[in-house]
Amino acid sequence: MSEKNGSHTKWMKRAIFLASLGKNTTSPNPRVGAVILDKSGKLISEGFHYKAGMPHAEAMAFNNLKKDARGGSIYVNLEPCCHHGKTPPCVDKVISSGIKKVYISIEDPDKRVAGQGIKLLREAGLQVNLGLCKEESLDLNKAFIHKNITKKAFGVLKWAMSIDGRIALKNGKSKWITNEESRSLVHSLRAEFDAIIIGGNTLRKDNPLLTTRGSKNPEPLRVVFTKSLDLPSKSNLWDCNKAKTLVIYDSSTANENYLTRIPKCVEVEKVSSDNPELISKILATRGCNRLLWECGPRLATAAVQSNCIQEIITFIAPKILGGENSMNPFSDFEFKEMHEIIKLNDSQFSLIGNDICVKSSFKN
Ligand SMILES: NC(=O)c1ccc[n+]([C@@H]2O[C@H](COP(=O)([O-])OP(=O)(O)OC[C@H]3O[C@@H](n4cnc5c(N)ncnc54)[C@H](OP(=O)(O)O)[C@@H]3O)[C@@H](O)[C@H]2O)c1
């Protein structure tokens, strides 16, 4: 592909930017943006996918068209769909528009598409270029891709700790380790997720709200994973006016008599074991692309061990909690040799007031 003044890259970056406008709302669908140029290379329309059931990016761009697209080109960060879902196939719209060139960043991993969209475009005589800004597009839709390949939701584990690596005192008290700015950042971070998970003990100790404090409507689903079902009859998570709550319990260990403590507005689902993978799969089936794990050490360790965590976000405060028995972010992985330890990648660091925020990814 010859590139005039980097213009192809420029337009694909614009499509990726448009796609990112739907980053908190498209699940279970991918984040997609589209840009249409006329035959002289002038921008004539653009669009992005906002929400499942609403027009796809390409359809929105065609709906917004101000000029004839015949002989023009379209830039889209994900392969156009070719199946009838909640909306008609985008490939048909591209073909019937008379557009001649299609720039696609990455293939759609969805089995119903997976290269078929590109094939149909080529068979219809359109020129298709694949791979422009591939890395950015893979990154933007990493959760959607992960879910399609593994059938599990993309998991991000978040915790706050002191500079000596403690997440709570030995009596379980942890309010507050980080500063107000970090805590408010966590509220807005939650908006990027479809569901937030804690274990039963964090519910008992912290009684958290787990909301974005209104920055997302509807709020992410709040999920409690419990082996015992020994949950309190009063809890912030039982207030379903703020956000929906789902309790998932392990029926092999739980005392189902405790179910009476959970109000009717809370959904309850049982699973056959305490494997966090079950949670990740159930939530993926319910349409969650991204899950935020805000649990304590025991569930966090189990989630890492079952490959449910793809990234971590930790907030580190310049405070010392001390104590041999204060709580760590993880319990024992039983590593015996240094080569067994978990090495994280792609770390990014930022300062939040006097706290440090570290984001890293796992290579599972
Ligand atoms: N600083 C931070 O960022 C932060 C974040 C979260 C929590 N914390 C602190 O962490 C403490 C709680 O730690 P925790 O480890 O008990 O956390 P947790 O988040 O409550 O996870 C453990 C609980 O999860 C349930 N569970 C379900 N499947 C499990 C599995 N496979 N393995 C382990 N647990 C499973 C059990 O609930 P049941 O007991 O109901 O059966 C278990 O007690 C609290 O003191 C809280 O303040 C700190």
The ligand as a Tripos MOL2 file, in Angstrom:
@<TRIPOS>MOLECULE
LIG
   48    52     1     0     0
SMALL
NO_CHARGES

@<TRIPOS>ATOM
      1 N1         -6.5050   -2.5700   49.8780 N.am      1 LIG1
      2 C1         -7.2050   -3.1510   48.9310 C.2       1 LIG1
      3 O1         -7.0910   -2.7930   47.7650 O.2       1 LIG1
      4 C2         -8.1820   -4.2460   49.2570 C.ar      1 LIG1
      5 C3         -9.0310   -4.7500   48.2720 C.ar      1 LIG1
      6 C4         -9.9020   -5.7720   48.5850 C.ar      1 LIG1
      7 C5         -9.8790   -6.3250   49.8500 C.ar      1 LIG1
      8 N2         -9.0360   -5.8160   50.7870 N.ar      1 LIG1
      9 C6         -8.9990   -6.3840   52.1210 C.3       1 LIG1
     10 O2         -8.8590   -7.7800   51.9910 O.3       1 LIG1
     11 C7         -9.4870   -8.4060   53.0990 C.3       1 LIG1
     12 C8        -10.2760   -9.5990   52.5750 C.3       1 LIG1
     13 O3         -9.3770  -10.4880   51.9770 O.3       1 LIG1
     14 P1         -9.8280  -11.8790   51.3770 P.3       1 LIG1
     15 O4         -8.6680  -12.5590   50.7830 O.co2     1 LIG1
     16 O5        -10.5910  -12.6530   52.4010 O.co2     1 LIG1
     17 O6        -10.7230  -11.3590   50.1720 O.3       1 LIG1
     18 P2        -12.0840  -11.6570   49.4870 P.3       1 LIG1
     19 O7        -12.1450  -10.6710   48.3890 O.co2     1 LIG1
     20 O8        -13.2410  -11.6640   50.3760 O.co2     1 LIG1
     21 O9        -11.8720  -13.1190   48.9290 O.3       1 LIG1
     22 C9        -11.9720  -14.2570   49.7710 C.3       1 LIG1
     23 C10       -13.3960  -14.7460   49.8480 C.3       1 LIG1
     24 O10       -13.8580  -15.0160   48.5440 O.3       1 LIG1
     25 C11       -14.7100  -16.1480   48.5200 C.3       1 LIG1
     26 N3        -14.1380  -17.1150   47.5680 N.ar      1 LIG1
     27 C12       -14.8110  -17.6890   46.5440 C.ar      1 LIG1
     28 N4        -14.0220  -18.4900   45.8660 N.ar      1 LIG1
     29 C13       -12.8240  -18.4180   46.4060 C.ar      1 LIG1
     30 C14       -11.5900  -19.0620   46.0970 C.ar      1 LIG1
     31 N5        -11.4380  -19.9190   45.0820 N.pl3     1 LIG1
     32 N6        -10.5270  -18.7780   46.8790 N.ar      1 LIG1
     33 C15       -10.6390  -17.9050   47.9020 C.ar      1 LIG1
     34 N7        -11.8000  -17.2970   48.2390 N.ar      1 LIG1
     35 C16       -12.8860  -17.5440   47.4950 C.ar      1 LIG1
     36 C17       -14.8030  -16.6050   49.9520 C.3       1 LIG1
     37 O11       -15.9560  -15.9620   50.4760 O.3       1 LIG1
     38 P3        -16.7800  -16.5380   51.7200 P.3       1 LIG1
     39 O12       -15.9030  -16.3760   52.8990 O.co2     1 LIG1
     40 O13       -17.9920  -15.6710   51.7820 O.co2     1 LIG1
     41 O14       -17.0670  -17.9580   51.4110 O.co2     1 LIG1
     42 C18       -13.5460  -16.0330   50.5960 C.3       1 LIG1
     43 O15       -13.6540  -15.7940   51.9550 O.3       1 LIG1
     44 C19       -10.3360   -7.3580   53.7740 C.3       1 LIG1
     45 O16        -9.7450   -7.0300   54.9950 O.3       1 LIG1
     46 C20       -10.3000   -6.1730   52.8490 C.3       1 LIG1
     47 O17       -10.2760   -4.9560   53.5560 O.3       1 LIG1
     48 C21        -8.1900   -4.8020   50.5200 C.ar      1 LIG1
@<TRIPOS>BOND
     1     1     2 1
     2     2     3 2
     3     2     4 1
     4     4     5 ar
     5     4    48 ar
     6     5     6 ar
     7     6     7 ar
     8     7     8 ar
     9     8     9 1
    10     8    48 ar
    11     9    10 1
    12     9    46 1
    13    10    11 1
    14    11    12 1
    15    11    44 1
    16    12    13 1
    17    13    14 1
    18    14    15 2
    19    14    16 1
    20    14    17 1
    21    17    18 1
    22    18    19 2
    23    18    20 1
    24    18    21 1
    25    21    22 1
    26    22    23 1
    27    23    24 1
    28    23    42 1
    29    24    25 1
    30    25    26 1
    31    25    36 1
    32    26    27 ar
    33    26    35 ar
    34    27    28 ar
    35    28    29 ar
    36    29    30 ar
    37    29    35 ar
    38    30    31 1
    39    30    32 ar
    40    32    33 ar
    41    33    34 ar
    42    34    35 ar
    43    36    37 1
    44    36    42 1
    45    37    38 1
    46    38    39 2
    47    38    40 1
    48    38    41 1
    49    42    43 1
    50    44    45 1
    51    44    46 1
    52    46    47 1
@<TRIPOS>SUBSTRUCTURE
     1 LIG1         1 GROUP 0 **** ****
